[in-house]
Amino acid sequence: MKLKQSAALLLIAASGIQAATNGFVVPHFRGLPGSVAGGWEVFTVGTDNGIGNAPDLVGNLTGARLRQLDPGAFVTGSGNIYNLGGVSSFVVTHASDTPLGWVTFQARTLGAELDYGSVRISYELGGETFQIAPLGRMELDRGTQLGVNVSSRWDWDVNAIGLTDYRIEFVAASSSLSFDSATLDGAAVGVVPEPSTWAMLAVGVAGLLWIRGRNRG
């Protein structure tokens, strides 16, 4: 137990060393008319208080919030959300003033990793809840200092829906996850990502399929 606590303290201290948005990319549509952007780097609320964390990175994500729902988490001195014994559960809520056709979410974690298959967009329509899986996950950066440090990106093509009020929900794969930072971008309906984005998504999905096939073998 003492070894685990010591490792946790080292991880907390290292949270301030790692660059918060290592590997994050700027979507080509950021800044275009009807687009939204913003993010979180320093958190102030570790568990759900009904309000959550407002974006602190420059942008126009008015009213967006990021909440962590497990009661065992806390905010570290460097502004990360850390959960030693429990499994963190996150929800990002955003109500856009204009319908969105594309959503890009990026997140960085230290220590444990996220359950990448849990990442979903949820929205309400006609009294029912619908979920949308991302087009794929791109791994943007990976390090091994005091555990695994990973930056990831997920994209959703929602042009057919025109999202306004929605949630992005996801959970940790295990305990000892330190949630470092996140960004959220949305493009107006009709905006189509550049070919390089589709290429990166294809490479990311192919890589995941190769890893799964190798593990089964």
N, C-alpha and C positions, 0 to 999 in steps of 0.2 A: 504493500500500500504506500509506503514511504517513497519507493522508487517511482510509482505512478504519480504521486503528488509532486515530486521533484521534476519529473518530465513535464507535467502540466505547467509548473511555474516557469520552466525554461521556454515552453511554447508561448506563454503569455508575454514574456519578455521579448521574445523574437517577433511578436506581432508588430512591434513598432519598428523593426529593422526592415522587414519586407516592404517593397513598394506596393501600395494598396491596389493599384490597377495594373499590375504586371500583365502584359500581353493583350489587354483590352484593345479593341479596334474601334475606329470611328466610322459608323455606317455612312455610306455616300449620301444618304438622304437627310442626314442631320443638318438642320438649318433651312431646309426647303419649306415653302409655305405649307402650313397645316401639320408640320412635324412637331413632335415633342421629344424632349431629352432631359436627362438629369440622372442623379445617382446618389449613392450613399458611401461615405468613406469613414466617417466617425459616428458611431452609434451612441445613443444616450439611454436607450431603453432595452433591457435584455429580455424581459418577459412581457407577456401581453397585459397592457394596462388599458386597453380599449382605444388607445390613440396610436401607439407605435412611433416609429422614427420617420420624421419628415426628411426629404432629400436635402443633403447639405452640399452637394456638388452643383456647380452652375448649370442652370437649365430652366425649363418652363413646365416641369411636372407638378403643376398646381394641384394640391390636395392629395398627391400620392403618398402612400405610407408603406413601410416595411415593418412587419411584426414577427416576433418569434414567440411561439405558443407554449413551449415546454417550461414548466415553472422552475426547473433547476439551472437555467442559464443565467449568466450575469455579464455585465459589460467590463472589459479589461481596462487597464490604465491607458492603453493605446487606442481604445475605442472599438475593439472587436466584440462580437457576441460569442462568448465561450461557454461550452456546456461539458463539464467533466464527466458526470455520471449519467446524464440523460441523453435522449436522442432529440435533437432540435427539429422543430417543425416551423416552416416559414410561410408567410403569405404576403404578397405585394399587391396592394389594391391601387387602382387608378381609374378615374372617371375623366375621360377626354372630352373637351368641348366640341371637337369635331370627330367624325368617324375615322377610324384608322384601318388601313389596309395591310399593314405590315408591322410586326412587333419584334424587336430584338432585345433580349435580356442577357446580360453578362454578369458573372459572379466569380469571386475569388475566395477560396477557403484555405485554411492551414490545419495541419494535424490530420484528422479524419477527413474523408471525402463525402460529398453529397451522394445520395441515391439518385443517380442521373436519370434513371427511368421514371422517377416520380414527378418530374417537372411537367406541369400542365397549365394551360390557360383554362379558367372556368368563367362562365358568364350565364346570366339568367335571361330567358326568353319565354314569354307566355306562361310564367309561373313554373317553368322547368329549368333545371340546371344542366348545362352542356359543358363538356370538356373537350379540349383540342390538344393533341400531342404536338410537340414541335416537329419541324421538318427534319431535324437532326441536331446533334450536339457536336460542336467544334471544340477541341482542346487547344487553347491558345498558348498555354504556358504550363510547365511542370517543373518543380524543384523538389529537392529531398532534404532541405534543412530542417532538422527537428520534426520529422514527419513528412507528409506529402503536402506540397503547396501547389494548388491547381487553379488556373483560370479557365473558365468555360463560357461558351456562347450558345444560345438557343434562338431559333428564328421561327416565326409563324407567318404564313401567308393567309391573311384574313380578309382579303379584298372582297370575297363573296359575302361576307357578313357585315363589314363596316362596324368594327367594335367601338364601343364607347365606354361602358362601365364593365370592368373585368378584373379578374384576379390571376396572379401567377402563384401557384402553390408547389411546394417541394419540401423534402425532408432530408435529414442527414442519413448516411449509411450506418452510422454507429455513434457512440458517445465520443467525447474529446474532439469535437469539431469546433474550430474557431472561424467564425464567419467574418471575413475581412472587408469586403466591399462589393458593390454591385452598381450596374448602370442599366437604365431602361430607355429605349428609343422606340418611337412610333412614327410611321409615315402615313401621310394622307392616302385615302383610297385612290387607286390608280397608279401609285408609284410602284415600280417594279425594281427590285435590287439589280445591281450590275452583274454581268456574267461571272465575275470573279467570286461573288458571294455564292452563287449556285455551285461553282467549282469547288469552293472550300467546303460547302455542305456535303457535296458528293464524296469528297476525300474523307471527311469526318465520319460519314455513315459507313463507307467501305472499310475504314480502319476498325470501327467498332465490330462490324460483321466478322472481320478477320480474327480479331481477338476472341470473340465468342466461339468461332469455329475451332480455334487453336485450343481453347480451354476444354471444349467437348472432346477433342481428340486425345 
